[in-house]
Amino acid sequence: MKKILTAMAMAVASFTASAVNVENWQQIEADAAGQDVYFHAWGGNQEINRYLAWAKSELKRRYDVNLNHVKVTDITETTARLIAEKAAGKEQGGSVDMVWINGENFKSLKDNKLLFGPFAGALPSWQYVDTSLPVTVDFSEPTDGLEAPWGMGQLVFIYDEEELANPPRSFADMLNYAKANPNRLSYPRPPEFHGTSFLKALLIELSGNDPRLQHPVSEADYAQITAPLWAYLDAFHNAAWRGGKQFPAGTAETLQLLDDGQIDLAVTFNPNAVYAAHATGNLAESTKAYAMESGALSNIHYLAVPWNANAKAGALVAINFLLSPEAQSRKGNIDIWGDPSVLKAEFLSGSAKAHEAFKSVPETHPSWQSAIEKEWLQRYGS
């Protein structure tokens, strides 16, 4: 690995090291030239994959950085790999250079000291970031500069207005709809991200957004707060698609099932995904996205660099480019990906500039996610 500037080397050696010196960015770009960056990111969406293919060509052309999209089904796979490398004493030359994360996976990597940095605030593109958004907190966990915000997600549902005039506006309505229309609703199988997000949004509504969900889970709180969740799911599964015995693998499959007319609602964490699907012909023009009346479960998703990455300079150059107004405007273009930007609107162009978010519902503490995933698998995973 090429030598990286002194400030960065110090940051590798110390988890609490000072931020990277922006004045040395030219040196970072020089060190990045020729590096292969292995970027672990979800690969289950063709619009995202095409966007990253564009980013790969631009990074090669501009910086001679080779971005390799390692497509993963669930980023927990990468988290487990990094924990294994740490246990094996692999402090350099790691197999992962860059990772798309948030929530439970970020907290796990942070707690185990598996992230390089801090670096986020030192990126040249940080000047464009809308810091009025919660870009320094990830599922109630301070980011401490160990990950850079990349986009904003909101859990919404997609329906075909020609087939369904009045979609359910609450989870209570959804259960009533499922009972009245058996085999027409479902959600992705946890621990797939969208499936778990569905469970969290459901839990928040059923508990009246109990303040305890924002704090580490305790055994007593967990049993009390989640009891209505399991009662709801027992009833919902009885009327769900395929009798609740089988679940879609992810959001892409729910979109396909909706397009095929097998289910009446698809789920996504991108409010603009429906427009991208229109542009590619994957969904009818009559499909629309909406959020529950109480709001949409919302969070920021991030980019980070593992502590033992083989191509740290290349990863930082890639992250900085992905945060640039050009890359963020393209990512936010509803005809390309439509992922809501984390930049100030004044730096955006095209349809990325016009995005309006749904009413936001904050995420739970990460510990709730792992707890409900574990019990869901015990109850319904076999």
N, C-alpha and C positions, 0 to 999 in steps of 0.2 A: 504494500500500500504506500502511495506517495506520502511524503511528509506533509502534515497538516500544521498550520500556523500555531504558534506557541499558545495563544489564548485558548484554542480549541483543545490542544493536548492537555492543558491544565484542567479543562472542563471534563475531559474523559477520566482523568485521575481522581477528580473530586466531584462527587454528586452535587455539591453545593457551590461549585466554582462560579466565578463571575461570568456574566454573559459574554458572548463572542464579540470581539471588537469589530464593529462595522467597517472601520477604516481599512481593515485587512481583507475586505470582500474580494478585491481584485486578485489577491493571492489565493483565496478559496476557489475562485473560478479557474485559475491556472492549475491548481492541484486537482480539480475535478476533471479536467480534460482527459479523455480516454478511459475514464472509470466506468465499470459496469455496476449499475445500481439495481439491486433486486428488491422490487417494491411489492410487498405482500398486501393485496387488496382484494376485496370481494369481487368475484368474477361472474356473478349471476345475472348481469344485465347487459344487453348488447349495446345500449346507448353509452353506458359508462365505459365499456370495453373499447368502443370506437373513439370516445373522447381521449382515453389514455393512449390509444394508438397515435392520435394526432399529437399529443404531448410528447410522446416518444420521438416522433420525427422532428419536432421543433427543438427539443433538447439536444438531439444529435446535430442538427444544423447549426444551432447557435452556440452551443457550448462543448460539442464533442462528448456529451454524456450519453451513455447507453442505458436507457430506462427499460428494464425488463419487468413486465407486469406478471407477477406470480399470482395466478388466480386461485383464491381460496374460497371454500364454501362457508366457513365461519372463522373469523379472525382468532378465535380461541385456539385454533390449531397452531397458529404462529406464536401465540403467547406460550403455549406448552413447549414449543420448540426452543424458544429463548430461555425458558426456565431450565430446560434440559441442558442447554449449552452452558449456562451458568454453573449448574451442578457438576458438569464435566470439566470445569475450569477453563473453558474456551474464552479467554479474555480478549482475543484479537481474531481478525479474520472470520467473523461470524457470517452465517449464511443469509442473514436478513439485513438489508441496508436501510430500509424505509418501510413504514407500516401505517395503514389507515385504521385508526382506532378511536374509541371513546368509551366512556362508562366503566364497566367492570374490568375490561381488559386494560384500560389505562391505569386504573387503581392498582391492579395486580402487578403490572410492570413497574409502576412507580414504587410501590411498597417493597418490591424485591430488588430495587436499584438496578433496573435493566434498561434504563433510558439514558441517552446522551443529552447533555445540556447543563444549564439552560441555554436556549438559543433563539427562541421565537421572537422576542423583542428586538433582537439584533439583526434580523433579516431586513434587507433594504425594502422589501415589499410590506413590512409591518406598518409603514407610514400610511398605507391605504386602508388598513383594517378599521372597521367600524367598532370601536371599543365601547360603544353604548350597548352592544350585544354582550351576552355573558361568555366572552371569549377567553376568560381567564379562569373559568370554573367548569369542571366536567362532571356532571351528575353529582353536584355538591362538593366535589373534590378539587382543590386549587391545582391549576396546571403547573404553576411555578416555572413557566417558560420551557417545559419539557416536551410540549407538543404545540404545533402551530394550527390555528383554526383553518379549516378548508371549506366548509359549507354548513348550512343549517338544514336539519331535517324536522319534518312534522308528520305524525302518523295520521293519514287520511284514508278515506275509502273512495273507491271508484265504482260508479254504477252507470247503466245505460238508461237515459231518461225516456227512451222509446219503449223500454220494457218495464221500468219501475218508476212510476210517477212520484212517489213519496218514500224515499229511502228512510230507514230508521235513523232518528236523530239522537238517540241515547242507546246505551247498552241494554237498558230495560226494554226499549222498543225493539231492539235487535232480537232479544230472546222471544218476545211475542211474535215477531215476524217469522222466526225460525219454526216455532211451533205451528203457525198457521200455514207455512210453506216448507214442509219437510224436504231435506236433501238439497237445499238451495243456498246455504251459507256455510262458510268454513274459515279457517285462518291457518297460516303456515305453522308447521310443526316445530315447537320449541325443542332445543335451544336456538334454532335459527332466529336471527335478529328480529325479523318482523313478527314472528310468532310470539317471542318473548315480549316485544313491545305491545302487542295486542293484549297480553295478559296484564302488563303493568297499567295500561290505560283502563282496562276493565276494573282492576283492583282499586285504582284511584277513584273511579266513579262510585263503585260499590261502598267504599269506605268514607265517602264524602271528602276525599282528599285529606285524609287524616294527617296531621302534622308529623306524626311519628314515622311516616314514610320517608321523610327527609333526613332521618337519623339512622345510625346503624341498627340493624334488626336485633331484637332480643327474642328469646324463646316465648315469653309470655305475650308480648305484643304480636308476634307472628301468628300464633294460634288464634288469637282473638280477631285480628284484622283480616286474615285470609279465609276464615270459615265461610263467609258469603261467596268468596271467589269459587271455591270448590263446589258449593251447592249450585251456583250458577252454571258452571261448566258441566256438571253432571246432567243438568236439564238440557243445556244447549247441545251437547254431544248427541243426546238421544234423537234430536231433530236435525242434526247437521248433515252435511254432505257425507255420503257413505257411512251414515250412522255414527259418525265420530270415531270410527275405527281406523280411518286413514286420513292423513292431512297433507295438503300441498307442501312441497319441499321448500318453497319460498315465494316471494312476491311475483317473480316471473311466471310461476305456475298459476297463481291466482289470476293474473292478467289473462293468461291463455284460457283458463277455465271460464272466465267471464266472457271472453271473445267467442268461445265455443258454445256459449249459452248453457253451460252446466251449473254455474253458480250466479248469484245476483249481485254480489259485492266482491271486489278485489281490494287488497290492502297494499299500501305503499308508504314509504317514509319520505317521499318527495312529492309535494303538492303539484308540481309541474310535470310529473311523469306522464300524466294523461296526454299532455300536448305533444311530448316527444313520441308517445305511442301513436298518436294521430299522424305525425309526420312520417313515421316509418310504416304505417299501414297495419300496425299490430292491434289497434283498437278502432272501433267505429267512431266517426265524428260525433255521434250522439252520446258518447260517454263523457262523464264529468266527475270531478273530484270534489269532495266535501268533507268537513270536519263535524264531529259531534257538537251539539249545542253548548256543551260545557267547555269546548275547546279541543285543541289537538296536542297530544303529547309531543313535546319539542325538545330538541337538543342541538348542540354544535358537534360536528364531527371533525376530527383532527388528523394531522400527519406528524409522525415522530420518527426518531432515529434510535435504534438500539445502541446500547453502550459499547458493544463489541463489533459494530458494523465495519465491514471491510472497506466501504467507499463512503466515508462520512462527508467528505467535501462534495462528492457527486450528489449525495442525498440532499444536502443543504441547498445546492444550486437548483435541484429539481423542485424542492419545496418552495423556494423563493419564486421560481417561475410559475408554479401552480397558484401562487398567491398574487401574481401580477394582474393588473387590470385587464390585459388582453386575455389571459387564460381564464380569469374569473368571469369575464363577459361571455366568453365562448361556452364555459360550463353552465352558465345561467341561461343561455339561449334555449328557449322552449322547443326549438326545432332540433336541438342537438342532445342535451342532457336535461337542462331545466333545473339543475340543482341550485337552490337559493344561495346567493353569495354572502360572504362575510365582510365584504368591502363596503365603504361608504358609497352611497348611490352616485355621488358626483364623479366617481372614478369608473363607473360602469357604462356600458353602451348597449343598445338594442333592447331585446325583451328582458335581459337580466336586470335592467334598470327599473322595470315596471312591476317587478314581483311584489305582491302584498301578502304578508303572512296571515294565517288564521290566528285567532285568539290562542295564546300559548298556555299549555299546562306543563308545569315543570316535572322533570324526571324524578324518580325515587332515588334514594341512596343506593349505590351499587350492590350493597349486601342483600337487599331485597330481591334483586334480580337473580342472583345465584340460588337463593333459598327457594323461590317459587319455581325456578327451572328444575331443581332437584326433585321437588315434590310432584311437579307435573309429570316428569318422567316415571316416577314411582307409580303414580295413579293411572296414567294413560299411555305410557310409552311402549308398552309391550304389545 
